[in-house]
Amino acid sequence: MTNQPLMSVVIPMYNASAFIHKTLEQLTHQTYKNIEIIIVDDGGTDNSVDIVRQYAKHDKRIKLIKQKNAGVSVASNTGIKAATGKYVCIHDHDDFVNLEYFEKMANAAKLTDADVLCGEVNEPGWSFPEFKFIEIATSMADKIQMTHANAFNCAWRYAYKTSFLKKTKLLFELSVCGAQDVIFSKSAIVLAERVATVPGAVYTVRDQPTSLGKNKKRKAAGVSAETAKAWRRYNELITKYGAKELLNAPDKPTRINTFKIFNRVITRVEIFPRKKRFFIFGINIGTKHMD
């Protein structure tokens, strides 16, 4: 166990009693055992805390932190600051990962020593990239294109090296609600010296109206002066590192499926995050949107 990096899972939680069972079942039964599960209850009013405490009685890897309702960014930052692992993963309270998730992440961490590890995602209606190999990117263009960071903003796609987060002082912007992942995850990709892909580490999204990012009650009304400052800092950062154009570029297909006869391409389907383009003999015959 000594040569296995500790992986910290940070879960901001708010009224998650309908979902937290499956989330914890998938985490506590991981094939990789050297993880800590940090659950930050953000002032919830249901019995989520009781459920977590029952799990914690039987699994010492689970740590519960309670705070007054302050929002998902504050809860995420609380968990990041409490993490003791070599890598930190952000995990929504209603999602789950496959049982080999942290084994895949830990193996990639040992092989690459990357600042940021990018896994795969299963989410209905979206076409996240799939990875065939563990690959390392160091140039700005390669980091963004390999992860499709220009199209996908979610923080939970990644595992972040704790020392990297401390060095860069990267935390969630408290004044940004609903798009807090954009600034955090894209800044991480821009600042990372090494980014690696992790095939087979699959994060599954359950698109629920109670998801932290969708809770209208918890979103700030309008754009405050602090929110505007946060976005200015982000734009200054990506401009400074020459990433603005790359991050704002139209996305390329995440996958291309072809049908060939005698090595001649008859049909081609280009799969984007929320649409598919269909070609016959190189002619675009239509686009199907998956909204």
Secondary structure, 3 states (H helix, E strand, C coil): CCCCCCEEEEEEECCCCCCHHHHHHHHHCCCCCCEEEEEEEECCCCCHHHHHHHHHHHCCCEEEEEECCCCHHHHHHHHHHHCCCCEEEECCCCCEECCCHHHHHHHHHHHHCCCEEEEEEECCCCCCCCCCCCCEECCHHHHHHHHCCCCCCCHHHEEEEHHHHHHHCCCCCCCCCCCHHHHHHHHHHHHCCCEEEEEEEEEECCCCCCCHHHCHHHCCCCCCHHHHHHHHHHHHHHHHCCCHHHHCCCCCCCEEEEEEECCEEEEEEEECCCEEEEEECCEEEEEEECC
